[in-house]
Amino acid sequence: MKNSLLLQGILCLALGVLLLPSCKDEDENPEPTTPNIVEFAQADPNFSILVEAVVKAELDGVLSGDGPFTLFAPDNDAFQAFLNAAGTNTVANTPKEVLVAVLTNHVVAGEVTSGDLATGYVSTLSETAYGSAATSLYVSTANGVQLNGTSTVTQADVEVSNGVIHVIDEVIALPTVVTFALADPNLSTLVAALTAEGLSIDFVSVLSGDGPFTVFAPTNDAFQKLLDSNPDWNSLADIPSDLLQTVLLYHVTDAGNVRAGDLQDGQVVNTLAGESFTINLANASGPAITAGSNTANIIATDVQAANGVVHVIDTVILP
């Protein structure tokens, strides 16, 4: 009996000795953990200005949270260029509220990898002055990935524990309604019309102002239909300047930031042209506009800028 107990003791002791090195190795070589968004940026000196801005904006707690988030992260060169252009030059000199608005304009809810990105609009986490409306972001995948027509993704799909990071070469400024017209190739003819020679109004300057504006933006095809309606019109240059200016003013209202949910059937919209049109929500093919001389379908809604909102239409409406 004593011999049996002694043998058991020796075996237990030997087993313990064999296991000790294994436990020690595990303690000295723990499994690597994936950093969250803030931890990743803190560990990379190329994002030191971004980290400084996130901390001053008190967003480090949010971006360390569960998420998931998609962050378009400007590197130091991009952020410094933004600060220089803003005239503040440093994060310390930049108001906190500006940093909050701009930084959240780089964040999208959910984990959106490069394979998930598609040309079109997504909503950011940047709150505007218009209730719960957040700014939109125009993504183009025609040639790599470009954001709002200016910022390019230089490194995609950096995996972090609470989402994904895409590195960009330019800070994404808060958009105006003009930003989306310039960024979206489907609205290039509208941009050409707004900047046409002979107009007495500088539409780009006006629509880059405080607003808020609600713009009903005709597509390129809509403008082509307008040109096709008159045998004397082969290009925008053939449309009399005073008529073109009136038509452009007819697509803008300064009645506020009127989102799709604010539109009502039979609602009369007063425009900058001094003329009005009517919203038709009972239209079989979706929301439409009954204008003075024709009708248009609203084919995309709630493209949100910091100074207003854009709804895309399939026809140039006429007073």
C-alpha positions in Angstrom: 0.0 0.0 0.0 2.8 2.4 1.0 4.7 1.5 -2.2 1.6 2.2 -4.2 1.1 5.6 -2.7 4.8 6.4 -3.1 4.6 5.5 -6.8 1.6 7.7 -7.3 3.4 10.6 -5.6 6.4 10.2 -7.8 4.2 10.1 -11.0 2.3 13.3 -10.0 5.6 15.1 -9.3 7.0 14.0 -12.6 3.9 15.1 -14.4 4.0 18.5 -12.7 7.6 19.0 -13.7 6.8 18.1 -17.3 3.9 20.6 -17.4 5.7 23.6 -15.9 7.8 24.5 -18.9 4.7 24.3 -21.1 2.8 26.7 -18.9 5.8 29.0 -18.7 6.1 29.1 -22.5 2.4 30.0 -22.9 2.8 32.9 -20.4 5.9 34.2 -22.2 4.4 33.9 -25.7 0.7 35.0 -25.4 -1.5 34.9 -28.5 -1.2 38.3 -30.4 -4.3 40.4 -30.2 -5.7 42.5 -33.0 -5.7 46.2 -32.2 -8.9 48.3 -32.4 -9.0 51.5 -34.6 -7.4 53.8 -32.1 -4.8 51.3 -31.0 -3.8 50.7 -34.6 -3.4 54.5 -35.3 -1.5 55.0 -32.1 1.0 52.3 -33.0 1.7 53.8 -36.4 3.6 57.2 -36.5 2.1 57.9 -39.9 -1.2 58.6 -38.2 0.1 60.7 -35.2 -1.9 63.8 -36.3 -5.0 61.8 -36.8 -4.6 60.4 -33.3 -4.1 63.9 -31.8 -7.3 65.1 -33.6 -9.3 62.1 -32.4 -8.2 62.6 -28.8 -9.0 66.4 -28.9 -12.4 65.6 -30.5 -13.0 63.1 -27.7 -13.8 60.4 -30.2 -11.1 57.9 -29.0 -13.7 56.3 -26.7 -16.2 55.9 -29.5 -13.6 54.5 -32.0 -12.3 52.1 -29.4 -15.9 50.7 -29.0 -17.4 47.6 -30.4 -18.5 49.1 -33.7 -18.0 47.8 -36.2 -16.8 50.9 -38.0 -15.2 51.6 -41.4 -12.7 54.4 -41.1 -11.2 56.3 -44.0 -7.9 57.3 -42.4 -5.9 60.3 -43.6 -2.2 60.0 -43.0 0.0 62.8 -41.6 0.7 64.4 -45.0 -3.0 64.5 -45.8 -4.0 65.8 -42.4 -1.3 68.5 -42.3 -2.4 69.7 -45.8 -6.0 70.0 -44.5 -4.9 72.0 -41.4 -2.8 74.3 -43.6 -5.6 74.9 -46.0 -7.9 75.7 -43.0 -5.5 78.2 -41.8 -5.2 76.6 -38.3 -2.0 74.7 -39.1 -2.2 72.6 -36.0 -4.7 70.4 -34.3 -4.3 72.5 -31.1 -5.5 75.6 -33.1 -8.5 73.8 -34.6 -11.9 74.1 -32.8 -13.1 70.9 -31.3 -16.4 71.1 -33.1 -14.7 71.3 -36.5 -12.6 68.2 -35.7 -15.7 66.3 -34.6 -17.6 67.1 -37.8 -14.7 66.4 -40.1 -13.5 63.2 -38.4 -17.0 61.6 -38.2 -17.3 62.5 -42.0 -14.6 59.8 -42.4 -16.5 57.1 -40.5 -19.2 54.7 -41.9 -21.2 52.4 -39.6 -20.5 48.7 -40.3 -17.5 46.9 -41.7 -17.2 47.8 -45.4 -14.3 46.1 -47.1 -12.9 47.1 -50.5 -14.9 44.2 -51.9 -18.1 45.6 -50.5 -17.5 49.1 -51.9 -19.5 50.1 -54.9 -20.1 53.3 -56.8 -22.8 55.3 -55.1 -23.7 57.1 -51.9 -23.2 56.0 -48.3 -24.0 57.7 -45.1 -21.3 58.8 -42.6 -21.6 59.5 -38.9 -21.1 63.2 -39.3 -24.2 64.9 -37.9 -25.5 68.0 -39.6 -27.7 70.8 -38.3 -30.8 69.2 -39.7 -32.1 66.8 -37.1 -30.8 63.2 -37.5 -29.5 63.8 -41.0 -25.8 62.8 -41.5 -23.6 63.7 -44.4 -23.4 61.5 -47.4 -20.2 60.2 -49.0 -19.9 59.6 -52.8 -17.8 56.5 -53.5 -16.4 55.9 -57.0 -14.9 52.6 -57.9 -14.3 53.5 -61.6 -10.5 53.8 -61.1 -9.5 52.5 -57.7 -11.6 54.0 -54.9 -12.2 57.7 -54.7 -14.3 59.6 -52.2 -16.3 62.8 -53.0 -14.2 63.2 -56.1 -11.0 64.2 -54.4 -9.7 61.7 -51.8 -8.2 58.4 -53.0 -7.7 55.1 -51.0 -4.0 54.3 -51.0 -4.2 51.2 -48.8 -7.4 49.1 -48.3 -8.6 46.6 -45.9 -6.5 47.1 -42.8 -8.3 44.7 -40.4 -8.8 45.9 -36.8 -10.8 44.3 -34.0 -13.7 46.7 -34.4 -13.9 47.1 -38.1 -11.7 48.0 -41.0 -9.5 50.9 -42.0 -8.8 52.3 -45.5 -5.9 54.7 -45.7 -6.5 57.9 -47.8 -4.4 60.6 -49.3 -6.6 63.6 -48.6 -8.9 64.7 -45.8 -12.6 64.4 -46.9 -13.9 68.0 -46.3 -17.5 68.5 -45.3 -19.5 68.4 -48.5 -21.7 71.1 -50.0 -24.4 70.4 -52.6 -21.8 71.5 -55.1 -19.4 68.8 -53.9 -21.7 66.0 -55.0 -22.5 67.6 -58.4 -18.7 67.7 -59.1 -18.0 64.2 -57.7 -20.9 62.3 -59.5 -20.2 61.8 -63.2 -23.9 61.4 -63.8 -24.3 65.1 -62.9 -21.5 66.4 -65.1 -23.9 68.2 -67.5 -25.5 69.9 -64.5 -22.1 71.2 -63.5 -21.5 72.4 -67.1 -24.9 74.2 -67.0 -24.2 75.8 -63.6 -20.8 77.2 -64.9 -22.0 78.1 -68.4 -20.8 81.4 -69.9 -23.4 84.2 -70.0 -25.0 83.5 -66.7 -25.4 86.5 -64.3 -25.4 84.3 -61.2 -22.3 82.5 -59.9 -24.2 79.3 -59.0 -21.1 77.5 -57.6 -20.5 80.3 -55.1 -24.2 80.6 -54.2 -24.7 76.8 -53.7 -21.4 76.6 -51.7 -22.9 79.0 -49.2 -24.6 78.4 -45.9 -28.0 77.4 -47.2 -29.7 75.2 -46.4 -30.7 74.4 -50.0 -32.7 71.6 -51.4 -31.6 70.8 -55.0 -33.5 68.7 -57.5 -30.6 67.6 -59.7 -31.2 66.5 -63.3 -29.0 63.7 -64.6 -27.0 63.9 -67.8 -29.7 61.9 -69.6 -32.3 64.4 -68.4 -30.3 67.3 -69.9 -29.9 65.3 -73.1 -33.7 64.9 -73.3 -34.0 68.7 -72.9 -31.6 69.3 -75.8 -33.5 66.7 -77.9 -36.7 68.6 -77.3 -35.6 71.5 -79.5 -34.1 71.0 -83.0 -32.1 74.2 -82.5 -30.3 72.9 -79.4 -27.3 70.7 -79.9 -25.5 71.7 -76.7 -26.0 73.8 -73.6 -24.4 76.7 -75.5 -27.4 76.8 -77.8 -29.9 77.5 -74.9 -30.3 81.2 -74.3 -28.5 82.2 -71.1 -31.5 83.9 -69.5 -33.6 80.8 -70.1 -30.9 78.4 -68.8 -30.5 80.5 -65.7 -34.2 80.5 -65.0 -34.4 76.8 -65.5 -31.5 76.2 -63.1 -33.1 78.4 -60.4 -36.3 76.4 -60.8 -34.4 73.3 -59.5 -33.4 74.9 -56.2 -35.4 75.9 -53.1 -34.2 77.7 -50.0 -37.2 76.5 -48.0 -34.8 74.4 -45.8 -33.2 71.0 -45.8 -36.2 69.1 -47.3 -35.5 65.4 -47.1 -37.6 62.6 -48.7 -39.4 62.0 -45.4 -40.5 65.7 -45.3 -42.1 65.6 -48.8 -45.9 65.4 -48.8 -48.3 64.6 -51.6 -49.6 67.9 -53.1 -46.8 69.9 -51.4 -46.1 73.1 -53.2 -42.4 73.9 -53.5 -41.4 77.5 -54.0 -38.1 77.8 -56.0 -35.4 80.5 -56.5 -36.9 81.2 -59.9 -39.9 82.7 -58.2 -42.0 79.8 -59.6 -43.3 76.7 -57.9 -43.9 73.1 -58.6 -45.9 70.3 -56.8 -44.8 67.1 -55.2 -46.7 64.0 -56.4 -46.3 61.0 -54.1 -49.3 59.2 -55.6 -47.4 58.6 -58.8 -47.4 54.9 -59.8 -43.7 54.8 -60.5 -42.6 56.6 -57.4 -42.3 60.2 -56.1 -42.5 62.8 -58.9 -42.6 66.5 -59.6 -45.4 68.2 -61.4 -43.8 71.3 -62.9 -45.2 74.2 -64.8 -44.6 72.7 -68.2 -43.7 69.0 -67.6 -43.1 66.3 -65.0 -40.1 64.5 -63.6 -39.5 61.3 -61.5 -37.4 61.6 -58.4 -35.0 58.7 -58.8 -32.6 59.2 -55.8 -33.2 61.0 -52.6 -31.4 62.3 -49.5 -27.9 62.9 -50.8 -27.0 64.9 -47.7 -24.5 67.8 -47.6 -23.6 70.1 -44.8 -25.5 73.0 -46.5 -28.5 71.1 -47.8 -29.7 68.0 -49.6 -29.8 66.8 -53.2 -32.6 64.7 -54.8 -31.8 63.4 -58.3 -34.5 63.6 -61.0 -34.8 62.1 -64.5 -36.1 65.2 -66.3 -35.2 68.8 -66.5 -38.3 70.5 -65.1 -39.6 73.6 -66.8 -41.6 76.5 -65.3 
